Amino acid sequence: MLMPHPAMLRGLLAEYEAAAANEPADATGAPGPRTRDLAYTLCVSTGTRDVGRALEAARLQLTAAATQTAKAAQTPMPAKAGAEAETMTPAKAPTPMPAAAAD
């Protein structure tokens, strides 16, 4: 399954929460159109069909991404292997073509 970038998912989650808290309900009492659109996008992004599960999945993905980033920051870079890692061979220049003989 494709995973959304954590920054995009974080922004989508924040936007959904703000819309759910601030957008007035429609005439039937259901969430407003922006909230419904964001809920749909969250469901698609997390591979779920229910906004409650989408919110839970988004939060879990963000937690996992933060944990992975923290572990990567603590992992030391591997040391270079001997002197050969520090030396580079220069590229050879192409051999010039001999001049054509003049008749």
C-alpha positions, 0 to 999 in steps of 0.5 A: 500500500502506498503511504502518504508523506508524514508532512502531508498526512499531518497537515490533512489531519490538522485540517480535518480536526479544525474543520470538524470543530469549526464548520457548521453542520449541513441542514440534515445535521451531517458534517459540512462539505469541507469536513466530508471532503477531508474525511474522504481524503483521509480514508483514501490516504490511509486505506480505510473506509471509516473516518474513525479508522482513518483518524486512528490509522493516520495517528499511528502512521505519524507515530511510526514515522516519528519513531523511525526518524528518531531511530535514524537520527541516533544511528551512527554513520558507518566508517569508511573502509580503509584508504581506498575509500578516501582515494578516487581515481581520476577519469582518463582523458580520451586519446586524441585521434591521429590527424588525417594524412594530407594528399 
